[in-house]
Amino acid sequence: MNPPEPLSVAVADFEALRRDSIRKHRLQSIVGVAIVSIIVFASMSYSDVFSPALGGDPMQRIATFLDRLAPDIDPDAAFAGRATRGSIAAWYYDFPNWLAAAWQTIQMAVVGTMLGGLLAVGAAFFAAQNVMRIGLVRFLVRRVMDALRTIPDLILAIIFSAAFGLGAVAGVVTIIVVTLGSLAKLFSEAIESVDMRPAEALKASGAGWIAQMRYGVVPQVLPNFASYLLLRLEINISVAAALGIVGAGGIGVELQRAITYTEFDTYLALLLMIVAMITLIDMASEELRHRLIGKESMA
């Protein structure tokens, strides 16, 4: 009998290693799924999801809630006037005021995003390692930005509502702070990834630090800045809609009123308006972002 060829031995060894690797990965997957399942079940048990005091079956409670949300629309009177019970107009009985509140929400998001973005640009240059050589300045700016990102936006809205009173001002200031904390980190990382040779050439020719940043760094990071800013605007539309729940203006105030008075069908009507508003803004923002990036990439 001829001894096995070296190639056959290598193939057999490879197959044995492959099977062993597959078994290990399967075992790891099974253990991972088991651990996650135990954690989820324990969390649900300790959070009283299945508590008889709350109704027992959580799926039944969800179904009951969804049934309360559904409006009582009469197909025969669906397109009748607001005075007709069972019509869509009667469901959206306060549509002009809701539309005005939605417009205020958009204004809050746009103003807060623009101002927060401008502040984030300045903070990013002081937090980026390749353009700010003073370590203490970088450390302080980064820690302040970390603190701003740590505080939840609803907590900030409550604080600013107490400071500035109920209304859109508190919402705008909240969005400014949230935007500053998040965008400063993204902007600084974009700055740290640029090619510093143009800035170094400007420095060698006698240009100051501001000129180096303006002509050597900003042109490289501008597409990323625009993309991040528009993405943050999309997020801030959702944030602004939620801030009204704590009195910071916008359509969230109407949502809070519907929740307070348990007007479940009104709650659904407002939610649908918020979803439609955010979807339209997201589509427009995404198209604008793609156009900016496309134009910049073709230049």
ChimeraX attribute file (.defattr): number of C-alpha atoms within 10 A of each C-alpha:
attribute: neighborCount
match mode: 1-to-1
recipient: residues
	/A:1	3
	/A:2	4
	/A:3	5
	/A:4	8
	/A:5	8
	/A:6	9
	/A:7	9
	/A:8	10
	/A:9	11
	/A:10	11
	/A:11	11
	/A:12	12
	/A:13	11
	/A:14	12
	/A:15	12
	/A:16	12
	/A:17	12
	/A:18	12
	/A:19	11
	/A:20	12
	/A:21	12
	/A:22	12
	/A:23	12
	/A:24	12
	/A:25	12
	/A:26	12
	/A:27	12
	/A:28	12
	/A:29	12
	/A:30	11
	/A:31	12
	/A:32	12
	/A:33	12
	/A:34	12
	/A:35	12
	/A:36	11
	/A:37	12
	/A:38	12
	/A:39	12
	/A:40	12
	/A:41	13
	/A:42	11
	/A:43	12
	/A:44	13
	/A:45	12
	/A:46	11
	/A:47	10
	/A:48	13
	/A:49	17
	/A:50	15
	/A:51	14
	/A:52	10
	/A:53	8
	/A:54	11
	/A:55	12
	/A:56	13
	/A:57	12
	/A:58	15
	/A:59	12
	/A:60	11
	/A:61	13
	/A:62	11
	/A:63	11
	/A:64	11
	/A:65	12
	/A:66	13
	/A:67	12
	/A:68	16
	/A:69	17
	/A:70	14
	/A:71	17
	/A:72	15
	/A:73	16
	/A:74	14
	/A:75	11
	/A:76	9
	/A:77	14
	/A:78	18
	/A:79	15
	/A:80	16
	/A:81	14
	/A:82	16
	/A:83	10
	/A:84	15
	/A:85	16
	/A:86	20
	/A:87	22
	/A:88	21
	/A:89	19
	/A:90	19
	/A:91	20
	/A:92	15
	/A:93	16
	/A:94	12
	/A:95	15
	/A:96	10
	/A:97	12
	/A:98	21
	/A:99	16
	/A:100	13
	/A:101	20
	/A:102	24
	/A:103	15
	/A:104	18
	/A:105	30
	/A:106	23
	/A:107	17
	/A:108	28
	/A:109	28
	/A:110	22
	/A:111	16
	/A:112	26
	/A:113	29
	/A:114	19
	/A:115	17
	/A:116	25
	/A:117	29
	/A:118	17
	/A:119	18
	/A:120	27
	/A:121	20
	/A:122	14
	/A:123	23
	/A:124	27
	/A:125	22
	/A:126	23
	/A:127	29
	/A:128	22
	/A:129	17
	/A:130	15
	/A:131	20
	/A:132	15
	/A:133	12
	/A:134	11
	/A:135	11
	/A:136	11
	/A:137	13
	/A:138	19
	/A:139	14
	/A:140	13
	/A:141	18
	/A:142	21
	/A:143	13
	/A:144	13
	/A:145	23
	/A:146	15
	/A:147	11
	/A:148	18
	/A:149	18
	/A:150	12
	/A:151	13
	/A:152	11
	/A:153	20
	/A:154	19
	/A:155	13
	/A:156	20
	/A:157	28
	/A:158	20
	/A:159	15
	/A:160	21
	/A:161	22
	/A:162	13
	/A:163	10
	/A:164	14
	/A:165	14
	/A:166	19
	/A:167	18
	/A:168	22
	/A:169	18
	/A:170	27
	/A:171	33
	/A:172	27
	/A:173	23
	/A:174	30
	/A:175	30
	/A:176	25
	/A:177	23
	/A:178	26
	/A:179	28
	/A:180	27
	/A:181	25
	/A:182	20
	/A:183	26
	/A:184	28
	/A:185	21
	/A:186	17
	/A:187	25
	/A:188	25
	/A:189	17
	/A:190	19
	/A:191	27
	/A:192	18
	/A:193	12
	/A:194	17
	/A:195	13
	/A:196	17
	/A:197	11
	/A:198	16
	/A:199	23
	/A:200	14
	/A:201	13
	/A:202	17
	/A:203	15
	/A:204	10
	/A:205	9
	/A:206	11
	/A:207	15
	/A:208	13
	/A:209	14
	/A:210	9
	/A:211	15
	/A:212	20
	/A:213	19
	/A:214	12
	/A:215	14
	/A:216	22
	/A:217	22
	/A:218	17
	/A:219	12
	/A:220	18
	/A:221	18
	/A:222	17
	/A:223	19
	/A:224	17
	/A:225	21
	/A:226	16
	/A:227	18
	/A:228	17
	/A:229	24
	/A:230	22
	/A:231	15
	/A:232	21
	/A:233	25
	/A:234	22
	/A:235	16
	/A:236	24
	/A:237	25
	/A:238	17
	/A:239	21
	/A:240	32
	/A:241	29
	/A:242	25
	/A:243	30
	/A:244	26
	/A:245	21
	/A:246	20
	/A:247	23
	/A:248	32
	/A:249	28
	/A:250	29
	/A:251	28
	/A:252	26
	/A:253	22
	/A:254	22
	/A:255	23
	/A:256	18
	/A:257	14
	/A:258	18
	/A:259	14
	/A:260	10
	/A:261	10
	/A:262	13
	/A:263	14
	/A:264	19
	/A:265	19
	/A:266	23
	/A:267	21
	/A:268	19
	/A:269	21
	/A:270	22
	/A:271	16
	/A:272	12
	/A:273	16
	/A:274	21
	/A:275	12
	/A:276	12
	/A:277	19
	/A:278	19
	/A:279	14
	/A:280	13
	/A:281	16
	/A:282	18
	/A:283	12
	/A:284	13
	/A:285	19
	/A:286	16
	/A:287	11
	/A:288	15
	/A:289	20
	/A:290	12
	/A:291	12
	/A:292	16
	/A:293	15
	/A:294	12
	/A:295	11
	/A:296	13
	/A:297	9
	/A:298	6
	/A:299	5
